[in-house]
Amino acid sequence: MTPALKVKFRKRNGVPFAVERLSGVQYRCRACNELFLEKEALERHLESKIENHRLNKLSAEAPQLNMNLMIKVIYIEDLLDSLKKEYLHGRDEYDNPWK
């Protein structure tokens, strides 16, 4: 499953803004630092590494703890949010950025 950034589009005093929430799962082989979006693909990759005896140590490029990462996500609108008026707070109004 590709990680998705769920977005709630808002506008306050004519200024558009977005409330974003990251969800989804991605998998990383720390031996070669390759990224997988499906668990099955990771498992196939690990099996091939074990069969070829190339599973040595951690890649130098593998992420370390407390390290910022650049990742790819899909930017999608939270459709449930735009259907419920009680999600609006105070002076906020819905914004349709696709107009």
N, C-alpha and C positions, 0 to 999 in steps of 0.2 A: 504494500500500500504506500503510495507516494505521500509524504508529509504534506499536510494542507494547512494554510494559514486562513482560518475562518475570520471573515471581516464583517463588522457591522458598520454600515455607512451612516454618518450623522452630519448634521449641519447646525451650527450655532451662530446666530447673528450673521448669516450669509457666508460663514467660513466653513468649508467642508472638512471633516476629519473622519478617522476610522478607528474603531476599537478592534484590535487584532488578537487572535488566540491561536497558538500553534498546536496542532494535533497530528497524529500519524506516527508511523514507526519506520525506521530505517536501520540497516544492519551493516557493520563494517568488519572486514577481515583485518586484524591488526598485524598480521604477518606481511601483507603486501599493501595495506591501506586502501583496498578496493571497497567501494560502496555498493550495497545491494538494497533494492526496495522490497524484495520478497524474501521470506525466510527460506523457501525452497531453493532459491538461487544461491543463497549463502551456503546452505547445506551441501548442494552439489559442488560448489567451489571448495569447501573444506575437505570433502571426500577426495577430490582430485589432488589437493595439496598433500593429503596423508598418503595417497597411493603413490605419488611421485617423490615422496620423502623430501619435499622442499619446505616443510613447516619448521623453520629454524627459530628465529627470535622475532621480537617486535620490529616493525619497520621504523626507521628513523623519522619518517613522515607521519606516523600514527599519532593521533591526538593524545596529548597528555592531560592530566587532570588540571582543572582551572585554566583551560586554554580556550580562547575564542575560536570558533569555527565558522567557515563560510559554507552554507548548505543551500541546496535548491529546494524550493517549495512551490506548491501550486496556490495561487491567490484566488480564493473563491468567496462568494457572498454568502452570508448566513441567511438563507431564505426564511427560516422559521422566525428570525428576528423581525423581518419586515412585515410579518403577518400579525404581530401582536403589539398593539398600541401601548400596553402597559410597560413595555421595555424602555420607552422614552422617559428621560429624566429632566425635569425643570424646563429650561428654555430650548432643549434640543428638538430637532425635527428630523424626519427621514430625508436622506439625500440619495438620489438616483444618479450615480456617476456615469451610467450608460446612456443617458439622453443625448 
